[in-house]
């Protein structure tokens, strides 16, 4: 059995796990006694986000690109149960698409001129849950895709999306509010900084008294300062690597950032000029390695997550690294000049100038 996500509660001996094949279950454990307390089937849905409410272990949030769910954990003596609330994810343009309401129809002897009234889902031959969630093609809109989330001090959920939207989900009413919409023409005119938010900029979120810190594939660490309906975006730091995850220390004085290449940095919000690299462990499997021509002193390699590296053949030391922040599939080295070409999974060919091997 594979597990896609694990999360510890901030209080109590509780652990939540999301499994993949074969059962796709969300399970609550007592990790101290190593026993499962309750479980809920995800019906073949893989979970990519799993978070406990830091102030209340009775609340969980799970999500993936197509769903967002709030969970309430209820307990009676030694009995536990998880109750889900499925959230309607908004469209990219900020609107909400409601599923067709299927109600029971009263049959009588009098028919309308056009015959009996039938829901579109019934015409499509759908039953049960499929009928309740059915949306006709003409009303379907592209929806945002959740990529990260964190809990606020008021037990609400802040959700970052792949498209750059920032949402607020109120846990009491399950209403979704747009904190930041990059495609909103009115707010874009008010703040030119909003154009800096790109797809993948909100891969990880962390809440702080200064605001909401966000980081993503573009390598930027940003802070959203929210005052009422006004939002100011501050660019705090940037690296040439994709940032996968950020998390504050328990005292909220230090922010840890991990990148796709295995590097871990520490950032102190009160000392913005103080950035430490605390771990540099190049990770990822090698895709290919080839000699660097002309000569036989160096070779060039590439890892699956896009790290192009130059090595010394004599002593095996690493000379330099160039992160491409793209998943790569192949590598070729030019036989007549110091350059290489890398093919990416997204369809690009990247030509690397290796004339200066220490700074490709």
Buried (B, 14 or more C-beta within 10 A) or exposed (E): EEEBBEBBBBEEBBBBBBBBEEEBBBBBBBBEEEEEBBBBEBEEBBBBBBBBBBEBBBBBBBBBBEBBBBBBBEEEEEEBEBEBEEBEBBEBEEEEEEEBEBEEEEEEEEEEEEEEEEBBBBEEEBEEEEBEEBBEEEEEEEBBBBBBBBBBEEBBBBBBBBBBBBBBBBBEEBEBEBBBBBEBEEBBEEBEBBEBBBBBBBBBBBBBEBBBBBBBBBBBBBBBEBEEEEBEBBEBBEBEBBBBBBBBEEEBEBBBBBBBBBBBBBBBBEEEEEBEEEEEEBBBEEBBEBBBBEEEEBBBBBBBBBBBBBBEEEEEEEBBBBBBBBBBBEBBBBEEEBBBEBBBEEEEEBEBEBEEBEEB
